[in-house]
Every structure is written in C-alpha cells, then in structure tokens.
Amino acid sequence: MQGKNSLSHINAQGEAQMVDVSGKTVTRRQAVAEGKVKMSLSTLEKIEAGNAPKGDVLGTAKIAGIMAAKKTADLIPLCHPLPLKKIEVKLKSDRDLPGYVIRATVTTKAETGVEMEALTAVSVAALTLYDMAKALEKSMVIDAIRLISKTGGKSGDYTIE
C-alpha cells in the first residue's frame, strides 16, 4: 500500500509502475493548460497575415494539439489511455509578448484526470507553431507551459487563476 508521502508511480521495490485506478470512481474531469510562443513582432505579423512559407500556421498547430492530446498515453509512459470527450485548443495572438498564447481544455469522464493530455496538447501545438514558422524566425521561444486548472477527482479542484 502506498503511503501518503510516497510516489504513486513507484512500487515498493523502487520500480516504475502504472497506477491502478480500477477502484476509483468515474467522474467528470477537466484540465486547462497554457503555454506561450515568443517571437519577433515581424514574425507575428506575417503569421497573422497568412504569409508563412509553410501555410496555415495556426490551423495546423491547433489540429496538432488536438491529435497530441489523443495520443498522450502513447507518449508519456505511465499515462492511462482515456476516453476523451472534448479537446479544445486555442491560439491567441499577443502583441505584448510578442507571440501567441496557447490554451488547451480537455474533458473526460473517467477514473483519472486529464492534466497530462492538456499539457501535451499545448506542448505539441507550440512545437508545431514553431515548425510551421521557423523559416521566418529560428529564435522563437516556447515558454511557460503550465497547468492552469483541473476539476474532478479525489484530490479536488486546482486553479492558479
């Protein structure tokens, strides 16, 4: 049995393990994650104008984020595959960065949460934005990827806002 201060992904022998969630209650769970891609104002303006050499930067990044959330259990070794009910990825330009703020909201009804799915969606959307715009600027910075909020589950709700 795991103690209160022990790591749930480590067994008594110190080996990695997938947590057994079969005894947990199925509840509605939602997580919101956010990240930023900083770039020059010139690059931001070219993306906004649709002048990136590879095409639709924002549409491609959005789809990549959605696809990534669905593949999280394939990417993060001890994550459970979950029946995702909704994935929303938004990219908002921010001239003060300058760059884009990426926000992903993932919802499920399951025994465990979707924090990793939301974080993965933001991460891959940011990487895709970088890939789609790197011909314009290679010095873009992916920054501040973090969990904003989560609801549902035994540990309760969490929010930084």
Phi, psi and omega in degrees: 000137180283134175281167183301323183262006180273164179273128185290339181266011179236128180275181183299336179270002179084013182264151176294143178213152172276132182293138177277110180255009185297336180268356181278154179282139174285122177223165175285131182227144179217144176225145176236129177234160183214153174204170182229148170238113181266141183206175176288156178299325179298316178295316178303314181296322179293320177295313180300325181278353182079026183255030177274138184302329183271356177107218188288088183299309187288318178297319180293318179296321180297311179297320179298319178297318178297313179298321181295318178302319181292340182253010185305316181296338176278340184260324182255113193309320186254013177282145176277140171291131186238150176278089183289133184261329178206138175227124178234128178236125179237138175241121183240127178289146180219105183290340179287334179297304344286156179152212183233142170257127180250130180229130178240136175237125182235135182232142175213174168230103188201183181275349182217162189278177186241027178299315182294326178295318179293317178295322178293319178301313180296315182299312183287325175298318178295316178298322180291319176302314177302311181300317183289336184247003185296338176293335178276325184197122178269350184268012177302151182238126173270128192213157166057040175285124185203160174280129179266317180199160172209145178230155177091158176093170185296325183281355176085189183274155179218137173206146175256352183262000000 
